[in-house]
Amino acid sequence: MTEKIFWSNPYQTHLRSKVVRIEGKQIELSHTIFYAESGGQESDRGTISGIQVMEAKKEATRIIYTLASEPDWSEGDEVETQIDWERRYALMKLHFAAEIVLELFTQRFEKIIKIGAHISEDKSRIDFEWPESIGPVLTDIQVHSQKMIDSDLPIFSGFSDEEKERRYWKIDHFAQVSCGGTHLRKTSEIGKIKLKRKNIGKGKERVEITLMASI
């Protein structure tokens, strides 16, 4: 099992840890800050002792990293991981913006069903199964989302089942939701958001979320 420092400290950008397995270009580490794609949130980008990580793959409680070239290290050697912080922070903001938007939709519409989600560094999206356009409520959802973001509320996260590595986030008096992504400390870190509606097929609606540049 790889110890996930990206959960205990998602703001950490450098980490020294030991190599526990090497097989060609694939390695595993004792501890890691390098997030592997899961739950729609894309993987981090970065290097391990100067070698670019091409893929981060989660397998149960393990994370396997595929490097751009075979390393000359041995198992037990200490290496340094460095992640692209600008990308990570954008992912964290867009991830939690999507969490707030999704929760507001599910609280308002009891029968709405999420059928997909994706978080990149440029935008996040949520796909719903819903028989009509969500356009008429989108402005109101954006207003309520922004109000929550601007309220500077603390975001708590932890294990609901540590052995199985099941995680959650929580905002008091709003929601507690199962989620294994990387989370911000406070809602205000997200900044200003913009929502856009797309129809992606009969009975399917998409909400795209982008961050608005600071003035």
Buried (B, 14 or more C-beta within 10 A) or exposed (E): EBBBBBBEEBEBBEBEBBBBEBEEBBBBBBBBBBBBBBBBBBBBBBBBBEBEBEBBBBEEEBBBBBBEEEBEBEEEEEBEBBBBBEBBBBBBBBBBBBBBBBBBBBEEEEEBEEBEBBBBBEBBBBBBBBEEEBEEBBEEBBEBBBEBBEEEBEBEBEEEEEEEBEBBBBBEEBBBBEBBBBBBEBBEBBBBBEBBBEEEEEEBBBBBBBBEEEE
